[in-house]
Structure formats: structure tokens, C-alpha cells
């Protein structure tokens, strides 16, 4: 009898000790502002691809037929910086993944990522391939075997091109999830996430110098510091700010500016480092304000819907949208055409969310939960 009485008491005391040892946790409401920022980032990327990228600013390009900077110079000047929306996505991903995984098992983490990523992605592959079949000319269609491999989301690891070029970011996301699952499996704590940020950051710094391909692949130096910034911001949100977290965030900002510069030099070519750093710095300051509770009173329900459009919009806008512009340019004002195409894809994204993502997520979750339950009892 005494054992039965003492055990709950011991468990209660153990919980109290853990709470006292952990940094102070602040309970906060849903962060609606992040949903809004996600949509803004997606729109930045879309406008960049339609009216601000190096590709559409070339003479006789397949989208506008002449440099877009000649067609709408003011729009091009601003759209040239829209690519930073991708880095914004990475920071938000680090923040949201850490938040959604806290107190959850690796199985929960795996299931949540599958049902979140794959339904809209599968639709995006089918939709984009259909557009390329119906309207060839702007983009080349992949071989069927490569299209099929794309359904795994692992094509980048196999050296196979993506159906849509924007899918390259998913490869960075997947590597982040794989690394972070190790921490999730051990149980997330303030200390473990801080150590993970430091170890991953060190690996990301050393990998390019070491010229060790496997380390570079795992460390993901081109994206690591943006995810790390998001993780540090979430720790600020959950436990409050401290000098260590500010140090990690400052390091992420310093290393991130280098990655922004490299991307401009190697890929974008149309924007300047200073302007890019202003946008990225302002975004990080906004995220700090969100993390510390400055936007807690923002509770507009429509922002949840806005955030739900982000992923489908990102997946379907590029190849299909530039193909549509390539067919319609010259028929209307170019600014109106860009706005119309983005508006149309926002409507389609909402339909994908309601008619594809939600139903497919329910089916996948039931199936995966049943599969893991069977796996758990397979040895019985």
C-alpha cells in the first residue's frame, strides 16, 4: 500500500523538479501573424518569378519575349528582391517545426510531416505536368521515369531534375526534418535545441572547408543558418530571451548574410546585397517582435486561411504561371496580367487546400496511425 501511495507523489515531485530546472515558459496564443508573413513570402516569390528573375529579364526570353525590366521597370526593381521569400520560409519553418514538435513523439512528427507535405506536392506534380503537356514551349517536360521519381520528393538526392524548379527548397526542408528528428526522438528541451543549433551551425561552417561531401549534404550550409534562426526565435517565444539565444540569432544573421550574397552572385544576379540584407534584417526584427509577444493581440481568423494557401501556391505557381504568361503576354497590360495570374493561383490554392490537402491528410493520417499501431504490436 505504501508503494502505491508513494509512487504518484514521487512522480509529482519529479515533474516539479524538471519544471524548476527548465527556463521559464510563456504560454501564448496562436501566432496568427506568422500565417500572414508566410503568405507575404509566397507572394514575394511569385512576383519575383513572374517579373523580377534573371530568366525573365533576358532578351527573347520564353516568358515575356523581351527583358521584363524594359516592360515594367518599376515592378522589376522591387520584384528582383522577391527571392528572399525562400529564406523567410526557412526561418519560419525552423520556428514552426520546433513549436509543433514540442512534446510529441518521432512517430507524430513523421506523420505530421507526411500529411502536410505530400498531398499538395503530388497534386502540384500532376498539375504542372498536365500544363506542360497542354502548353509546351516555355519549359521542357521531363521523361516519365523522372516525373515518377519526383513523387518521392527525393529526386534531388538522386541527381534528377524536379518537375518544377521551386521544389529544390523541399530538399533542404527534408534534410532539416531528418536532422531535427534525432532531437525529437530524445525529447525536446531548451538545452537540447540549443546544443543542436550549435552543433549544426558548426557543421555548416566546417563542411565547405572540409570538402567532405557527405558532411556538406547533411549540414546543408546553404540553408542551415536560416533554420537555426527560426529555432532560436522559437526558444525566445517559449522560454523568453537570454544572451545565449541572442548570440545564436546574431550568428545566424551574420552567416545568413553571406549565404544571401552567394545566392545573388551564383543564381539571382538581379538584386543587390545591401537591399537584400535590409529586407532580411527587417524580417528578423519582425520575427523577434512576434516571438516576444508584440503581436499576440493579432487574432484575425482570415490569416489562418491566408497561411493555408501558402504551400499550394508555392508548389504550383512557377512553371504553370510563367507558361500562362508566355501565352497571354501582349494581350493586356503586363501588370494586370501578373496580378491576374497570381489571383487565379490564389483561388486554385484555396481549392487545393480544401479539396486535396484536407481530405488526403485525413486518409493518410488514419492509414499511417493504423500502420504504426500494427508495427507496435507486430511482435506480440
N, C-alpha and C positions, 0 to 999 in steps of 0.2 A: 504493500500500500504506500509506503513512504517513497518508493521509487517512482510510482505513478504520480504522486503529488509533486515530487521534486523536479521531474523532467520538464514539464511546462515552465516552471519557474526558472530553470537553468536556460531554457531556450529564450525566454523573455529577456533575461539578463544579457545573454549573448547578443541579441538584437540591439539592446540599448548600448552595449559597448561598441558595436560596429557603427552605430549612428553617431556616437560621440567622437569616434576616430575619424570619421569622414568629414570633409569640408561641409559647410552649411549649404543646404539645398533650398532653393527658392521655388515654390510652386507657382507656375504661371499658366495663363490661359493659352488656348491655341494661338499660334503666331500667324494671323491672317496676313500680315504684311509680307511675309515670305512668299505666300501664294502670289501676291501681286508682283513681287520682284521677279519671280520665275517667268511670269507671262511677259513682263517687260524684256527680260533677257531673250526669250524666244523671238519676240518681235524684232529686237535688235539684230539677231542673227538672220532672220528672214529678209529684212530690209537690206542688210549687207549683201546677201547673196543675190538679190534682185537688182540692186542699184549701187553697190559700193565695193564689189570684189575686183581683184586684179583681172579675173577672167572676163567679166562683162565690160571692162574698160579697155580691152584690146581692139585694134582696128578689125573690122569684118568679123567680129565675134558672132557665134551662132545664136546668141540670145537677142541682142539689140541690133546687130549688123554694123554697128559703129560704136566708138567709145561712149559709155554712159555718161562720162564726165562732160562730153560735148552736148548730150541731150538734156540733162538736168544737173548742171554743175553744183548748185546749192545742196540738193539732195545727196549727191555723190560725196560732197565734203563731209557730211555728217554720217552717211551710211558706211563710209570707209572704216569707221571705228566699231561697227556693229559686231564684228567677230569676237569682241571681248565678252559678249554674252555667253560664250562657251566656258570661259574661265569663271564667270559668275555662276554658271551651272555647277561647276566642280566644287566651288566653295559651299554653295547651298547643299549640294549632295553630301559633303562631309558633315555639315551641321545636321541635316535631316536624318541621315543614316544613323548617326550616333544617338540622336533623340529617339528614333523609332526602335532601336535595338536594345535600349536600356531595360534590363530586367527580363529579357527574352532569351530563349534557347537558340542554338545554332539551327535547329530544325525550323523554328519560327522565322528566323532570319532568311533561311533558304527559301521557304515557301513564299514569304512576303516579296522577295526579290523576283521570283519566277512569275508570280501572278501580276506583278507591277510592270515588268519589263517586256514579257514575251507577247501577250495578245496584241497590243498595238503595233509592236515590231513586226509580227507576222503579217498583219494587215498592211503595214507600210511596204513590205517587200512585194506582196501581191499587187497592191495598188500601183506602185511605181513601175513594176514590170509591165502591167497592163497599159499604162500610159506610154511606155516606150514602144510597145507593140503597135499601138494605135497611131502614135505620133512620133515616128523616128526622125532623126536629123540633127537634133541638138546634142543628144547623148547616145553613146553606143550601148547596146544591150549585151549583158554578159551571156556566156554559154549557160545552158540549162544546168549542167552539173555544178557550176559556180553559184548559180541562183539558189539551187537546193542547199548547198553548203551554207549559204547566208542565213538560212532558217535556224541554224545552230547558234548564231551570234558569235561564232568562234573563227570566222573566216580570216580575220587579221592574223591570228595565230598560225594559220595555215598558209599564209602568203597569198591569199586570194582576195581580189578586189571586192568591194562592197557594192551592192545594188545601187545604193545612194551614198555619195561621198561623206555625208554627215555622220554616217554610222561609225566613223573612226573613234568618236568620243565614247561609244559604248565599250570599246576595248579597254580604254582607260578606266571606265567605271567598273568593269568586271574584275580587273586586276586589283582595284581598291577593295571591292567586296571580298575577294579571296583572302587578301591580307587581313582585313578587319575581322573576318570570321574567326580567325585564330584568337583574337582578343575576346570576341563574343563567347567563344567556347569556354573560356576560362572565367567568365563572369565580368561584366563591365564595372569598373570602379574608376574614380578620379585618377588614382595613381597609375593604373594600367593604361589608360588612354594617354596620359602624359608621357609615359615611357614609350608607348607605341609611336607617338608623334616624334619623339626624339630619335628613336632607332630608325624609323622610316626616313626621317629627314637626313640623318647621317648617311644612310644607304643611297639616297637620291643624290647627295653631294659627291659620294665616292664613286658611284657607278660609272659616270662618264670618264673619269680619270683612270679608273682601273681597267677600262676597256674589257670588262667581263660581261659577255652578252647576257648570260642568264641573270646576273645581278641587275643589269640595266632593265631587262624585261620585267623583273619583279618589282624593282624600285620605282619604275615609271617616273623618271626625273622630270619629264615634261608636264606632268600633272600633279605630282605628289604634293608640292607645296600649297597648291590651291585646296586640295582636300584637307591637308593639315590645318590650314587656316580655318576651315569650317569646323573641324573637330575642336580646336581651341576656343572658337566662338561659342560652341555649344556648352563646353565646360564653364565658360563665363556665365552663360544663361542659367545653367543648372546649379552651379555652386557659388557663383559670384566671382568677381575679378580678383586677380592677385598678380604679383610681379612676374611669376613664372609664366602664367598664361599670356601676359602682355609681351614677354620675351619671345615666346613661341610665335605669337602673331606677328611681331616685328620681324623675326627671322623669315617667316613665310612671305611677308611683304617684300623684303629685300631680295629673297630668292625668286619670288614671283615676278618682280620687275625684270629680272634677267631673262626669264622664260618668255615674257611678253616681247622683249626686244628680239630674241631669237626667232620668235614666230613672225614678227614683222620682216626680219631680214630674209628668212628662208621661205616663207609662204605668202604672206599677205601683200607686202610691197606697196600698199596704197595709203598707209597711215603712218603717223609719227609716234616715236616712243613717248615723248612728253605728253601728248594728248591722251595716249593710251593709259599712261600712269595716272593722270588726273582722274580719268573715269574709274579706273580700278581702285584708286585710293578713296574716292568719294563713296564707291560701293562698299568698301570695307568699313568705312566710318558709319555708314547707314546700318550695316550688319551689327556693328558694335552697339549702336543705339537700340536695335531690336533685341540683341542678346541681353542687354542690361535693363530692358523693360520699358523703354521710352515709347514703344508702340503698342503696349498692352491694351490700350483703350480702342485700338482699331479692331473692330469686330464686324466688319461688313461681310455678310454671308456670301455676296456675289464673288468675293475674292476666292472663295473655295472653288467655285465653278471656273473662275479665271485660271487658277492653278492647275485644274484638271485638264485644261486644253493644252497645256504646255508641251507635254511629251508627244501626243499625237501630232501637234503642229510641227514640232521639230523633225519628226520622222518623215513626214510626207511633203513638206513644203519645197524642198530644194530642186530635185530633178524634175518633178512634176510641174512645179511653179515656173521654173525657167523654160521648160518646154512650152508651157502655155503662153508665156510672154513672147517666146520666139515665134509663135503662130499669130499672135494678135498685135505685136508692136506695129505702129504705123496706122492702126485703125482708130486710135483715140489718144488723148493726152497721156504721156508716159507716166506722170504722177498719178493720174486717175487709174491707169492700168495697174500699177504696183499696189495701190490701195485696194482696188477691186479684187486682185488675186489674193492678197492677204486676208481680206474679209471673207472671201469664199473658202479659203482653207481654215479659217477660224470656225466657220459653220460646219465644215466637214469634220474638223477635230472634235467638235461637240458631239456630232453623230457617232464618231468612232468611240468616244468615251462612253456614251450611253448604250450603243447597240453592239459594241465589240468588247471593249475593256471590261465593263461591269459583268455582263453575262459570262464571258470566258473566265474571268477571275473567280467567279463563284464555282464554276465547274472544275477548274484547275485546283482550287483550294480543297474542295471535297475529295477529289481524286488523290491529291498529294497527302492529305491528312490520313485517308484510309490506307495509303501505301506505307506511310511511316508507322501507323499503328500495327499493320501486318508485319513490318520489319521488326518492330519491337518485340512482338510475341512469336517470331518465327522459330526461335529456339525452344519454345515451350512444347 
